[in-house]
């Protein structure tokens, strides 16, 4: 306030002196020389004195102005009256102007003083806060602490900043504190709190209550209050209850003098209530002791919003479900002021009945205010940074980094805290993608030219860890209102996906070009518009037709019409392609020179979005030579028919012979298709008598065969185009069942007799079964081989991920939630790989206790995220279900297969129900189902409201490769796999289905005995760490080698990596004196793991060796054993598993 009053006092003092001098000068003897000096002449002096507020400048200015007035004014103003008027006006102007100028000066000085005061308050808020405030870095060090912090703990600020935070924390509280630091928190989100003990410089321990919020750069702003007194009060009260009556006085003294509000309410068995409350509590709530006894006083004082938050706690306490809770809440005092308190409630039951309620109230108003300011600041910053999708880097005019947003941190690998103040070239390192030479930094060009730099292409950003990102970047100057350059903003983004898309498009274009080239070399290709006008022909078309391309384009195919085909043939062709269907057939065309040629033609229509074709593509193959050969064959057949006529008698004899054969034989008339002859073999096959068959037609024994179909099929024989036709058909037995047959059909015309068809029919049921079994065996073997190969490749891909998880967790503790999700997903993928290997090898999966309700919840997430919205899901799980023993991944597959089948059975939507419950199967029920047995089971039921399963198919649904979905929609392995898994788990399946109403599949799994002590799954501890031992790691996968190298270094080993067996031998020779253990993959190119081990044993016979592989054959295992290998590491493996293998290897002598 001293500075604020200075502008007022000095101008008034100066103005007073100026008036005094003017009065004196007015009557100075010099008046006789030039007349009286008017007041107006002192106006400049008054302004100068008021503005500058100096005494001596005002006096000098006043004197100079008086002299000027004495010399000048008499010449300007003549009459004395006018002089007096001017003199009076000057005096009035002096008074008014002096007042106005003084007021302006005062306002200016006051504004400046307030600004300085506000700046000082902001600067000193951190230092003057009574709470302990600090800023912590992500690596566990203090960056800044306020004086309250140093006073509370006795340590100086340099001492606190120099040591890790955990060194100041009580050893018993360090694990909990580390877990608190590792908690995933949203940036600028919820303010978290916890308590721990800190060491004072004098060696004592102080309890601190912490509240903190996480910044975008992972720094933490935190406030703490020394709650040692609060803790001591709790301890004192606890001890007081155990002390005898002689200690009551001391307890009362503590109760009344402690600076924490405490209230003790006792309710006896009769409901009578008594309350004791200390002065601190009364002062905090702003009430008297008499008011404290009013019923519900503290609930009335509680802020309305906090009453709603406290209501669940009060309900739980009243119900007896809760005896302790704590919360932050507000009290609204009688004077309207609001105070924030840390409210803690404790209830204990009295031995004689009734209960005792103890509440603690601590004033945290100031801490709340600071936290609110911190949170608001962080929220604004977080919104600004996270709203930008590209990476943003800002520099000052010297090219040093002044800001880096989260996307920029991710791409450059530099946290903003470390990047601040560094030259931009150190953080933003770019090279030319083609030349690999350093590229110019846009920031430097902007600073040099002051102009915006557009997008730059073919640039690679080198991240801090060496990772390369193709980017597009641009830069612009940051200017103030006066267009002065204050710095540069650089915007860049990763274009990896864009480059990949460009490469894929180029590959697809090249592939299309190659396919077209290959097609042009082999086939005759033409493209027409919807009206049939030719728009494209290839060279093969021109060659075979004899027309040049110019003569064909714009014309239709009628110019090539040979006249061989009837108009109905052409009309059927056009009807087919105009309906959007592919047409296939043989066409005879005429070339330009009049010769004829045959083509095997396929015409494909191409449609617009509205379904109308916009062009037709015809692909033809020249079959002229084949057709000529068939014509020649037809001629020969004709000759043969004449010879057959001469041998009709022989045929009749042959028919008699056929009557005795095991195969079926029959003859039928071409016009009626009615049987005219059947042998005993046909009667045995079909179950009819000869008389019944002679009254039947061929269509009566063939499934879904019409007379038109049969006539069309035998037409080539009738026309003589074929001499023998072989068909595979299904014939129908008299009892209704169908069986496959192979039928050889000939057309004969006996001499003097009517033409007829003779068929030899062989029942191929057994042969089909044998072929199907052989095919299924080959398919299963192929699938097993494929599954093994895929599992090996997936293991190689998953191993670096699982190994690197823990390293990432240590580097980014704040992202523990996301890292846990990644680890869970990677382990689930590893489980799927193990299932593939189980399928490939026929091995069994690991059995662990599994809760079926958890399986339903996982399946619910999958269905809700992937199934059509018209499928309504209902999930029901029984209470307190016992677990089952099984492989979670296999059981998950059982549910998934059943749910997918249910979805496919409801193409128009419906209801899908998932249920699990515990049931008891008795002997009667077990006898009605295959594989069932009495006992305790847990069921998994999948019910749909779909199309249902026909009764005739219900017994075949579990057969391998049986499917009703068609060859392009199902493999027929789903339900057979389900049955195999369920049987492998000692269970069985019950199926119920009703056509048009739906199906229900109920899986029964044996329940585990809940009386047995459940196995406790121990979490993985810390990985084994070495003492600098050299470890040779051999693997052909670059990702595996690099990840293993980093992990081994983190585990305090010295890694030596090799790309294959040959490289491994070279490394072993170079480091033979220092290598303590060798870890090698088994399946590698060039020199595999076994060859490497044989050579290694001759070089280093005593070195400990472990083999890593996703799959080992029995002979490989035997040879490893013969080479002294007893330690194996299955892919994929984690950092902990790698450490345990090294522990085993290094323990070997």
C-alpha positions, 0 to 999 in steps of 0.5 A: 500500500506504500507504493500505491499512495506514492502517486497521490502524495507527490503530485499534490505536494508538488502542486502545492509548491507550484501554487506557493511559488506562483503566488510569490512571483505574482507579487515579486518586484519584477511585477514593475517590469512587465506586469503581473504574471497570470496563473495560466503560465503555470499550467505546464509546470503543474502538468509536469509536476503531476506526471513525474511526481518529483519535487525539484522538477516541479519547482524548476518547471514553475519558475521557468513558466513564470519567467516565460509568462513575464516575458511573453504574456504582456505582449499577447494580452493588453488590457488589465481586465483581460489579464485578470480573466486569463489569470482566473481561468488559469487558476481554475484550469490549474486546479481542475487539470491538477486534480484530473492528472493526479487521478489518472496517475493514481489509477495507473500506479494502482493498476501496476501495483495490483498486477505486481501483487497478483503476480507475486501471489501466484508466484508465492502460492506454491511456497506460501501454501500451508500444505506440503506440495510437490512435483514428482517425475515418472522415474520416482524423483522429486522435481520440486518441493515447497517450503512447507514440505521441507519444514515438515520433514526437516530435509532441505530441498537439494537433499530431497531432490537428490534421492529417490522418493522411496528412500524417504518412505518407511520400508513397510510402506514401500510396496503399497506406495509402488503399487499406488504409483503403478495404478493406471490413472487418466490424465487430468482425471480423478484425484487419488489419495493414499497414506504412508510414513516418511522419515524426518531428518531427525530419524522419526517417522511422520504419517502423511496423507497424499492426494495427487493427480497425473499430468500428461507427461506422467509427472504427478502434482501432489499435496500432503498433510502431516496426519501424524497427529491424526494417527496418534489420536487414533492410537491414543483412543485405541490405547485409551479403551484398553487402559483402566479408569485411572487413564481417563483424565489423560484421554480426556485431555488429549480428546479436548486439545487435539486439533482434529474434530472428534465425536463419540456417540454411544447407544446402549441396548435400550436405544439410549444415546449419549454423545461426547464431542471435542472443541475442535469439532465444534469450531470446525462445524461452527456450532455450540455444544448445545446445538451439537446435541440436537438430533440430526445436526450433522446431517443438516450441516452436511452439504446436500450433494454430499448427503446423497454420496453419504447415504449408501454408507449410512444405509450399510451401517444401519444394516450392519454391513459396514463398520467403517468408512471414510469420505471427503465432504462439506459442512455448511456453517450457520454463517453460510461458509463452507468447509471441506473435511476428511470424515472418518466413521468407525463403529464397534459393538459393545459387549453389553449390547448396543454400539459405539460410533467414533467420528474424526473430522479433519479440515482439508479446505485449503487442500481442496482449493489447491487440488481444484486449481491443479485439476482445472489447469490439467484439464485445460491442458489435456483437452488442448493436447489430446484434441490434436490428431497429428504430432505437434512440436513447437520451438522458440526463435533459437530452434529449441523445443518449447512444446511436444504433444503426446503424439509427438512424444510417441513418434519421436520417442522423446518425453516432453520433459526431456525434449524441452530446451533441446535443439530441434535437430536432436529431437526431430531427426529426419533423413531422406527415404531414398538417399538415407542422407540427412534431410533439411529440418523445416523449422530451420527453413521457416526461421531463415525465410519466415515462410510456411513450409509445405508437406515434405515427402520421402522423409524418414523420422528417426525416433530416439530408439532408432525406429524409423517412421515415414512421415509427412511434415509441414512447418509455419512461423508463430507470430504475435500481433505485430507479426514478430516471429516468436517461434515455429510450429512443426506438424507431422504425422506417420504415413506408414499405413498410407505407404503400405496401401500404395504398395498394395495397390501397386502390387494388385495392379501388377498382379492384374496386369500379369493375370491379363498377360497370362490370359491373353497368352492362353485364351481367346478373350472378348468384351462386349457392351450390354447390346453385344457390341465388341469393345475389346478383343485380344490377339488370340481372338484376331488370330483365330477369327482372321479379322483385324482388331479394327474390323471387330470393334463396334460389331457384334458376334453375328459376323462370326455365326456359323449357322450351326446352332438353332435360334433357341440356343442363341436365345437361351445364351442371352437370357442366361447372361442378361439374368446375371448368370454365367453361361458356359457351352460349346460354340461353332464359329466361322472365320473370315476365310470361311473355315469353321472353328469350335470354342469352349466358351465362358461368358461372365456378366459384370453388374452395376450397383443396381444389378444391371449388366454393363459389360460381358467378358467372354473367355474361349478356348480353341477346341477345334481339334478335339471336336474334329476328333469327336466327329471322327469318333462319331463316324466310327461309332456309326460304323460300330453300330452297324457291326452291333446290328450283326451281333444282336444275337450275341447281345441277347446271349450277353443279357442272359449272362448279365442276369447272373452277374452280381452287378445290376443290369437293366435295359429300358426303352428310349421313348418311355424310359420303362424297363424292358429287362432287369437281372437278378443283381438289379433286383437284389440292389433295389429290393423289387421283384422282376415283375415290379421293376418291369412296370417301373421307369428309370426315374422311379429309382433315381432321386430327384430325377425327372424324365427331362433330366434323364433324356437330356443326359442320354441325348449324346448316346442317342445322337451317337456323339458318345458310345458309352456314358458313365454316371454316378447316381443315387438309387432308391431302394424299395424300403426308401433308403438311398445308395450310391451307384456307378452306371455305365450306359450304352445305346444299342439297336439290335438287328431287327429290333427296337433301339434300347439303352443297356445299363450296368449298375454297380453298388459303390457304397463300400467303395465310397465309404473307403474313399471318404475315410481315406480323404478324411484321413488325408485332410486331417493329416494335412490340417494337422501339418498346417496347424503345426506350421501355423503354430510355429510361426505364431509362437515366433511372433508371440514370443517377443511380445510376451518377453517384452511385456515386463520391460514395457511395464517397467518403463511405463508403470502408468500404463499398467492397465493397458499393458495387462490387457496386452499381456492377457490378449497375448496369453490368450493367443498363446493358448490358441497356439497350444490348441493348434498344437494339440490338434496337430499332435493329438495331445491333451491341453492342460487342465485347470479349475474353470468357472463356467460363468466366466466362460459365459461372460467372455462369450457374451462379449464376443457375441455382443460385438460380432453377431448380428443385431437381430440375434437377441442374447439371453445369459443366465448363470446359476449361483455358487456353481462348482468349477470344472476341470478342463482346458479353458481354451478348448471349453471356450471353443466348444461354446464358440462352435455351438454359438456360431451354429446357433447364429447360422440357424437363425439367418433372420434373427431370433433368440440365443440363450446361454445357460449354466447350472449345477445338476445331479445325473441319476442312473435312469437319466444316464442310461438314456444318453451315450457316454453319460454316467451318474454323478455331479455335473455342471451344464453349459446349454446353448439354445436357439430359436432357429430352423432346427435339425431334421430328424433324419439328420440328428444322428449324423451331426457329430460325424466328421466332415458332415455339414448342412451348410454347403462346401463353401460355408462349413467344414463339417468339423465343428460339432465333431470337434465339440464332441471330442473335446467334451469326451476328453473332459469326461463329459457328454452332450444332450441334443434336442431339436424341433424343425422350425422351432430351434435346437438346444445343445446341453454339455455336461461336464464333471463338477470338481469336488468343492470340499477339496482345498482349491489350488492357489495360483501363485503370481509370477515373482521377480525374474531371475537376475544374473551377475553379468554372465555371457549368454549365447542366444541363437534364433533365426527370427530377428524379432526374437533375437532383438527382444531376447537381447534387450531382456537379457541385458535388463536381467543383468546378463551379457547377451551374445546373439547369432542368426543360425547354427553356423553363426552360433558356432562362430560366436561360440568360438569367439567367446568360448572362454566367457560363455556360461550358457547357450539357448538355441532354437531348434528349427532354423535354416542353413544349419539347424539346432541339432547340427549346431548342438552336435558341433557345439558339444565338440567345441564346448562339451560342458556348457549348459544348453537349453532348447527353445521350440514351439514343437518337438518331434519324438526323435528330436527330443531323443537326440537332444537328450543324447546331446545332454540337453535336459532343459527346454523352453516352449515358445512363446515364453515370458521374461520370467520363464526365460529367467527361470531357465537361466537359473536352472542352466547356471545352477548346473555344474 
